[in-house]
């Protein structure tokens, strides 16, 4: 497994709650699990630290960052206008092949999936939208911000609201296909706000 793949696995485990907030990551165990040397592993951990997903404490260890709702609301204030931009640019710039890929991806949203699998699919679908903006800077920023926000999903007991995501994406693809920039921006923004509000209501 290469470094980027290991990074993706570690990030997903943190975001989806497989590694619990406050848990210490033992470097020797990670080195053995991923067959990776200490130096490249440290580089990955430093990257995760910069993204706010772990906290490196000198002479102590590497800890999974705690989840603070207020801090994530701050992230949402930054992310909110960027999500609208992403929807608008995707409607303007998405190629026919990218739209086809979005449509094909919807087949992965099956009825027997659990909430965690749906959250994973939600994240990957957002990747397709963000890539369709053809703006690399926007893609990278939104990816980093989404990872922080997605950590909220482990907080509520009732996660059934994630089963509405597919309908949002059907509407979004339709707006993108019609090149309706305002509608695409509104749908993507509403989808994001709905996610936050559903979690906030259970805190």
Secondary structure, DSSP 8 states (H G I E B T S, - for coil): --HHHHHHHHHHHHHTTSS-TT-EE-HHHHHHHHT--HHHHHHHHHHHHHTTSEEEETTTEEEE----HHHHHHHHHHHHHHHHHHHHHHHHH--HHHHHHHHHHGGG--TT--HHHHHHHHHHHHHHHHHTTT-HHHHHHHHHHHHHHHGGGGT-S--GGGGGHHHHHHHHHHHHHTT-HHHHHHHHHHHHHHHHHHHHTT-
